[in-house]
Amino acid sequence: MEATIKTHNLQRHYRMGGEMIHALRGVDLTIERGEYVAIMGPSGSGKSTLMNMIGCLDSPDDGEYWLNGQLVSEMSDRELARVRNKEVGFVFQTFNLLPRANALHNVELPLIYAGMRRKERFERAKRALERVGLGERMSHRPSEMSGGQRQRVAVARALVTDPSILLADEPTGNLDSTTSRDIMTLFGELHAAGHTILVVTHEQDIAKHARRIIMFRDGKIAEDIQNDGQIH
């Protein structure tokens, strides 16, 4: 298999109130194309910092990060923005949808930023919404949809650019248990279709949907567990 994500000795430090925080302490990680990985750990363990690095939202103080063979850790902010918009699809706990825009327009947004023509933009956003089961909800605004439907819109928006990786940060944090299971079923279907998925979560029940579980502690990988898919 081909590595989509590869890090070597990844380090990130920052100062908080006069104290130096070592958020990442030399992380070596390889994620192959098509893997489904959950990243777990207590607050302050470094999992969110790693997510920001992988999503090209932050740069390491030391070490290397390769995304699809590109050395991302040495890129400029402008280059990082280009890679982020093209290669990474984000799904957030709070959905981050525009309240006055309908589902279709919310999904179109990354394509608007990319300068895509209107007709192609519409077709791609429509297909993305159909893929997550919302083909008949394209004209609905977020206030007219349930929490689960809003998160599906967010997933469609993340998928519309055909990214290399789908990064989900606590994607079920604002959802009830039944809706959470529906969203994780959707992630399972996307993984089966070949998508590379990383989910940051503190919930064991959510992590168990992944095929690999990485536990962070004190800025390092504490455990790297293969899940055979039987634990649900």
C-alpha positions in Angstrom: 0.0 0.0 0.0 1.0 3.6 -0.5 1.5 6.0 2.4 -0.8 9.0 2.3 0.6 10.4 5.6 4.1 9.9 7.0 5.7 11.8 9.9 9.2 11.5 11.3 10.2 13.0 14.7 7.3 15.5 14.6 7.6 18.1 17.3 5.5 21.0 18.4 6.2 23.3 21.3 4.4 26.5 22.5 4.6 28.8 25.5 1.6 29.3 27.7 1.8 31.7 30.7 5.6 31.4 30.9 5.5 27.6 30.7 6.8 25.7 27.7 4.3 23.1 26.5 5.6 20.1 24.6 2.5 19.2 22.6 4.2 16.7 20.3 7.4 14.9 21.3 8.8 13.2 18.3 5.9 11.5 16.6 6.6 8.8 13.9 3.5 7.8 12.1 2.6 6.2 8.8 -1.0 6.0 7.5 -1.6 4.1 4.3 -4.0 5.1 1.6 -7.5 3.9 2.4 -6.9 3.4 6.1 -9.6 4.2 8.7 -7.9 5.5 11.9 -9.2 6.8 15.2 -6.9 9.0 17.3 -7.7 9.0 21.0 -6.2 10.4 24.2 -7.0 12.6 27.2 -7.1 16.4 27.0 -3.6 17.8 26.4 -2.3 14.5 25.0 -1.3 16.0 21.7 -4.1 14.4 19.5 -5.6 17.8 18.4 -2.1 19.2 17.7 -1.4 16.3 15.5 -4.7 16.7 13.7 -3.8 20.4 13.0 -0.5 19.3 11.6 -2.0 16.6 9.4 -4.7 19.1 8.2 -2.0 21.7 7.3 -3.5 24.2 9.8 -0.1 24.3 11.7 3.5 23.6 11.1 5.9 21.6 13.3 8.9 23.1 15.1 11.0 20.1 14.1 10.6 16.9 12.2 9.0 16.1 8.8 5.5 15.6 7.5 4.9 14.1 4.1 1.4 14.1 2.5 1.1 12.0 -0.7 4.9 12.3 -1.2 5.0 16.1 -0.7 7.2 17.4 2.2 4.4 19.6 3.7 6.5 20.5 6.9 8.7 22.9 4.8 5.9 24.6 2.9 5.0 28.3 3.1 1.6 29.4 4.5 0.4 30.0 0.9 1.5 26.5 -0.2 -0.1 25.0 2.9 -3.4 26.7 2.1 -3.3 25.3 -1.4 -2.6 21.7 -0.2 -5.2 22.1 2.6 -8.0 23.1 0.2 -7.2 20.4 -2.3 -6.1 17.4 -0.2 -8.0 17.7 3.1 -11.7 17.5 3.9 -12.6 18.6 7.4 -15.6 17.6 9.5 -16.1 19.4 12.8 -18.1 18.8 15.9 -20.1 22.1 15.5 -20.8 21.5 11.8 -19.6 25.1 10.8 -22.4 25.6 8.3 -23.6 29.0 7.1 -27.0 29.4 8.7 -28.6 31.5 5.9 -27.3 29.3 3.1 -29.1 26.1 2.0 -27.4 22.7 2.0 -26.3 23.0 -1.7 -24.6 26.3 -1.2 -22.9 25.2 2.0 -21.4 22.2 0.1 -20.4 24.4 -2.9 -18.3 26.8 -0.8 -14.9 25.0 -1.1 -15.5 24.9 -4.9 -16.3 28.6 -5.0 -13.0 29.3 -3.2 -11.2 27.1 -5.7 -12.7 29.2 -8.6 -14.7 26.4 -10.1 -17.4 27.3 -12.7 -20.9 27.4 -11.5 -22.3 24.5 -13.5 -19.6 22.1 -12.5 -19.8 23.3 -8.9 -23.5 22.6 -8.8 -23.1 19.1 -10.2 -20.4 18.2 -7.8 -22.2 19.6 -4.8 -25.4 17.8 -5.8 -23.5 14.4 -6.2 -21.9 14.9 -2.8 -25.3 15.5 -1.1 -26.8 12.5 -2.8 -23.8 10.4 -1.6 -24.7 11.2 2.0 -28.4 10.6 1.5 -29.5 14.2 1.3 -30.3 14.5 -2.4 -33.9 15.7 -1.5 -32.7 18.2 1.1 -30.5 20.4 -1.1 -32.7 23.6 -0.7 -33.1 23.3 3.1 -31.2 25.6 5.4 -29.4 24.2 8.6 -32.3 25.4 10.8 -34.7 23.2 8.8 -32.6 20.1 9.4 -31.8 17.7 12.3 -28.4 17.5 13.9 -27.6 14.4 11.9 -28.6 15.9 8.6 -26.5 19.0 9.3 -23.5 16.8 10.0 -24.2 14.9 6.7 -24.1 18.3 5.0 -20.7 18.9 6.6 -19.5 15.5 5.4 -20.7 16.3 1.9 -18.8 19.6 2.0 -15.7 17.8 3.1 -16.0 15.3 0.3 -16.9 17.7 -2.5 -13.2 18.5 -3.4 -12.4 14.8 -3.6 -9.7 15.1 -0.9 -6.9 12.6 -0.1 -7.9 12.5 3.6 -11.1 13.1 5.6 -10.3 14.6 9.0 -13.2 14.4 11.5 -12.7 16.1 14.9 -15.2 14.8 17.5 -17.8 14.4 14.6 -20.5 13.0 16.9 -19.9 15.3 19.9 -23.1 17.2 19.4 -25.3 14.3 18.4 -27.4 11.8 20.3 -26.4 8.1 20.4 -28.8 7.0 17.5 -27.7 9.8 15.2 -24.0 9.1 16.2 -24.4 5.6 15.0 -25.9 6.8 11.7 -22.9 9.1 11.1 -20.4 6.4 11.9 -22.2 4.0 9.5 -21.8 6.7 6.9 -18.0 6.9 7.7 -17.9 3.1 7.3 -19.4 3.3 3.9 -17.0 6.0 2.9 -14.1 3.9 4.1 -15.4 0.9 2.1 -15.5 3.1 -1.0 -11.7 3.8 -0.5 -11.5 7.0 1.5 -8.7 7.6 4.0 -10.4 8.6 7.2 -8.9 10.0 10.5 -11.3 10.6 13.4 -10.2 12.3 16.6 -12.5 11.3 19.5 -12.5 10.7 23.2 -15.3 8.2 22.9 -14.3 4.5 22.9 -17.6 3.5 21.1 -16.8 5.9 18.3 -13.2 4.8 18.0 -14.1 1.2 17.7 -15.7 1.8 14.3 -12.2 2.4 12.9 -9.8 -0.3 11.8 -6.9 1.1 13.7 -6.8 3.0 17.0 -3.9 5.2 18.0 -3.7 6.3 21.6 -1.8 9.5 22.5 -0.3 10.3 25.9 2.0 13.2 26.8 2.7 14.2 23.2 3.6 10.7 22.0 2.0 7.6 20.6 1.3 5.3 23.6 -0.5 2.5 21.7 -1.2 1.6 18.1 -3.9 -1.1 17.9 -5.3 -2.9 14.9 -9.0 -3.4 15.1 -10.3 -6.3 13.1 -13.7 -4.7 12.8 -15.4 -7.2 15.0 -15.7 -4.8 18.0 -18.8 -2.8 17.5 
